[in-house]
Amino acid sequence: MALALPGVEEGTSFGTPSFHVKGKFMARLRDDDPDVLVLKPVEEDEKEFLMGTQPGTFFVTDHYRGYPAILIRLSKVDAGELQALVEQSWRCLAPKGLLAAIPLAGRAARATPAPRRRRRSARSPSAAGRRSTRSR
């Protein structure tokens, strides 16, 4: 799932499999429980919401309290929700060039840019015409 995103590299962190985006840590399995994924960054309000609504799936330990990470029990999380959280984390870490590779969910990607509108002159066409006749 994570490796499908541009720029994600597999590595190790604290002796467990991990994922990085252009060298920045994104996720790893817990060494003491391979069913738990550490994911960062996660906004504090979203973290509180997830832990409050699904405490058996999302949690933190004292070690991660106050840190922008959440622990996810992989055996309980919905696959679609996990994918969305991983992509959101990736968007926070990926450089602009990689972000352009994947459009935001819910937004239609444009094949061609929208045509630019021409700016109107500060002067009205009639005023511009009067000015040109006076200078003759």
Backbone torsions as a table, in degrees:
resi	resn	phi	psi	omega
1	MET	NA	-54.4	-178.7
2	ALA	-67.8	-37.8	-177.9
3	LEU	-68.0	-15.7	177.4
4	ALA	-73.6	-16.4	-179.7
5	LEU	-85.1	140.3	-178.5
6	PRO	-59.8	137.1	174.9
7	GLY	82.0	-0.2	179.4
8	VAL	-81.8	130.5	179.6
9	GLU	-119.1	143.2	177.0
10	GLU	-91.1	141.8	178.5
11	GLY	-156.8	-154.9	175.1
12	THR	-130.8	152.0	176.8
13	SER	-145.2	121.7	-176.5
14	PHE	54.6	35.4	176.5
15	GLY	79.1	7.8	179.6
16	THR	-120.4	156.9	177.6
17	PRO	-58.4	140.1	179.9
18	SER	-143.9	167.3	178.7
19	PHE	-127.9	139.2	-179.2
20	HIS	-131.0	150.4	175.1
21	VAL	-112.2	108.3	-178.1
22	LYS	49.3	44.9	177.0
23	GLY	88.0	-8.5	179.5
24	LYS	-94.1	130.4	-179.1
25	PHE	-61.1	134.6	177.3
26	MET	-122.7	-45.3	-175.2
27	ALA	-157.9	155.4	173.8
28	ARG	-157.8	159.7	173.1
29	LEU	-83.1	146.9	177.2
30	ARG	-72.0	138.9	-179.7
31	ASP	-70.4	-30.6	-178.9
32	ASP	-89.1	-10.1	-180.0
33	ASP	-155.4	97.2	-176.8
34	PRO	-67.5	-3.2	175.3
35	ASP	-87.3	-1.4	-176.5
36	VAL	-114.3	127.9	177.4
37	LEU	-104.5	132.9	172.6
38	VAL	-94.8	122.4	-178.8
39	LEU	-123.8	133.7	176.6
40	LYS	-147.2	154.9	-6.6
41	PRO	-84.7	149.9	174.7
42	VAL	-132.3	129.1	179.7
43	GLU	-60.6	143.8	-176.7
44	GLU	-58.1	-42.8	-178.7
45	ASP	-67.2	-37.3	177.7
46	GLU	-69.1	-40.1	177.8
47	LYS	-59.2	-46.8	179.5
48	GLU	-62.6	-40.7	178.8
49	PHE	-62.9	-48.6	-178.8
50	LEU	-61.9	-44.8	-179.9
51	MET	-67.0	-33.9	179.9
52	GLY	-73.9	-33.5	-177.0
53	THR	-93.5	-25.2	-178.6
54	GLN	-138.9	65.1	-173.7
55	PRO	-64.1	-23.0	177.2
56	GLY	-77.1	-15.5	-177.3
57	THR	-106.0	-42.6	-175.8
58	PHE	-116.7	133.3	-178.5
59	PHE	-161.3	173.4	171.1
60	VAL	-136.9	155.8	171.9
61	THR	-102.7	171.5	178.5
62	ASP	-55.4	-33.7	-179.4
63	HIS	-60.2	-35.0	-176.5
64	TYR	-99.3	-1.0	179.1
65	ARG	-63.3	129.9	-179.3
66	GLY	82.0	3.4	179.8
67	TYR	-110.5	143.3	-175.7
68	PRO	-76.7	56.0	179.7
69	ALA	-136.4	157.3	176.5
70	ILE	-134.0	149.9	175.8
71	LEU	-100.7	134.5	-175.0
72	ILE	-124.2	124.5	176.7
73	ARG	-82.2	108.3	-172.7
74	LEU	-62.9	-31.4	-179.0
75	SER	-71.7	-13.6	-177.2
76	LYS	-113.5	-19.0	-174.6
77	VAL	-78.0	142.5	173.9
78	ASP	-68.4	134.3	-176.3
79	ALA	-58.9	-40.3	179.5
80	GLY	-66.3	-39.3	178.7
81	GLU	-67.1	-40.9	177.7
82	LEU	-62.7	-44.1	179.2
83	GLN	-60.2	-43.1	179.8
84	ALA	-63.8	-41.4	179.3
85	LEU	-66.8	-40.7	178.4
86	VAL	-64.2	-43.5	179.0
87	GLU	-65.2	-38.6	178.3
88	GLN	-63.9	-42.0	177.3
89	SER	-63.0	-44.0	178.6
90	TRP	-59.1	-42.8	-179.7
91	ARG	-61.8	-32.4	178.8
92	CYS	-71.5	-27.2	-174.0
93	LEU	-102.4	-25.5	-173.4
94	ALA	-73.0	141.9	174.1
95	PRO	-69.9	162.7	-174.5
96	LYS	-54.0	-39.8	-178.7
97	GLY	-60.3	-36.1	177.9
98	LEU	-77.6	-33.8	-179.8
99	LEU	-60.0	-34.4	-179.0
100	ALA	-67.1	-19.8	-177.8
101	ALA	-71.5	-24.5	-178.4
102	ILE	-128.7	114.5	179.3
103	PRO	-68.0	154.5	176.8
104	LEU	-62.9	140.0	177.2
105	ALA	-62.1	138.4	177.7
106	GLY	89.8	-9.9	176.4
107	ARG	-109.5	135.8	177.5
108	ALA	-77.0	129.7	178.2
109	ALA	-79.6	135.6	178.6
110	ARG	-90.7	132.7	177.6
111	ALA	-72.9	-36.9	177.7
112	THR	-128.4	148.3	-179.9
113	PRO	-66.4	152.8	177.7
114	ALA	-66.7	143.8	179.6
115	PRO	-63.9	142.2	179.8
116	ARG	-81.5	139.6	178.6
117	ARG	-83.8	139.3	177.6
118	ARG	-74.7	139.9	177.4
119	ARG	-77.7	140.8	175.7
120	ARG	-83.0	146.0	177.6
121	SER	-67.1	151.9	178.2
122	ALA	-64.8	-28.2	178.7
123	ARG	-91.7	144.8	176.2
124	SER	-74.6	155.6	-179.7
125	PRO	-57.6	-34.7	-179.2
126	SER	-69.5	-36.8	178.3
127	ALA	-68.5	-37.9	179.2
128	ALA	-65.8	-39.0	179.3
129	GLY	-66.0	-39.2	179.2
130	ARG	-65.0	-40.0	-178.1
131	ARG	-63.1	-41.3	-176.4
132	SER	-69.2	-30.7	180.0
133	THR	-74.8	-29.6	-179.2
134	ARG	-71.3	-33.1	-175.9
135	SER	-80.4	-3.2	-179.5
136	ARG	-81.0	NA	NA
